[in-house]
Amino acid sequence: MPSITLFDQTSRATAQILPEAGFNCHSLKIPCFGKSVEILDTEPEFGTPASSPTRSGIPLLFPFPNRIREGKFHCQNRDWQLRHSRIDPNGNSIHGYVMNRAWRVTKQTADTLIGEFHLGRDYPEVREDWPADFLIEACYHLADSVLRCDLRIVNTDRVPLPWGFGTHTYFRIPLAPGGCTGDVLIQAPVGELWELVDSLPTGRRLAIPSEVDLREGLTLAGMKLDHVFGGLKSRGGRTETTVMDPAAGLQVTQSFGPEFRELVVFTPPHGRSVCLEPYTCVTDAINLEARGVDAGWRELPPGGQARLWFEVTAGPVLA
């Protein structure tokens, strides 16, 4: 199935989603200053076997975001080993099961696309790797230059469903030809920093050092980031992060609900983008919770549902 294009008649914005590649929204073009500005960064080979499923657009990460140490955990009175997950260079399972699989489209209009992924139906060989079966539904809607995604998570099993969710959005930088990546500024209302060893949290929360403090804004000149922040501050049920390109006079705003409590910030080595990744839990949350650490890990009862949302838009830099 090829990419599906959404079109907003009012703003003339467009979004492209590829159901076959994790229902990834890999292009978002917003009209600004009379031009169509691409917000997302995508590898040229995206959607082919040569492309990584988590290096383009907006990968959706479920039933766990980021890593689980060695792909092992204890849940429901037994030990589990994730035999079919992607593995990072340190032998940890990474980014869940839905970001690289085909989703089924259940509704399509000019400005809306709904898709779903049911583990037991759409990836049955992995069903025995996770404690419970699940369905995840994503509804993308494009209106007034805002791309909104509403998510519904359903426990379709008879036992509790452990889960965490995150996105891994690649925001393109700079936002205009001839701009300088180092001048781009990122901002987020973070409150603390998780201590990491080999990309995994130790369980300790630290005060944020000034050199990586996102609260007042941080320029990307010379920065190499792969940090996990906690303590996100929400106002009126909404948390916002921004990517600002002063030379282009543009800023990208990402908004999401208070259920997202952690933020991973990553600067890919190629320098074309920056990732601001809202998570409902911290990396390796299922093992941290077993140690008594409040890591945000969740469970849904049989038949239970959870709902999440996020939005992305762009416009002139706000004074």
Secondary structure, DSSP 8 states (H G I E B T S, - for coil): ---EEEE-TTT--EEEEEGGGTTEEEEEEEEETTEEEE-B---TTTTSTTS-TTSSSB-EEBS--SEEGGGEEEETTEEEE-SSSEE-TTS-EESBSSTTS--EEEEE-SSEEEEEEEHHHHSGGGGGGSSS-EEEEEEEEEETTEEEEEEEEEE-SSS-EEE--EE--EEESSSSTT--GGG-EEE----EEEEEETTEEEEEEE---GGG--SS-EE-TT---EEEEE----BTTBEEEEEEETTTTEEEEEEE-TT--EEEEE--TTSSEEEEEEESS-TTHHHHHHTT-----EEE-TT-EEEEEEEEEEEE---
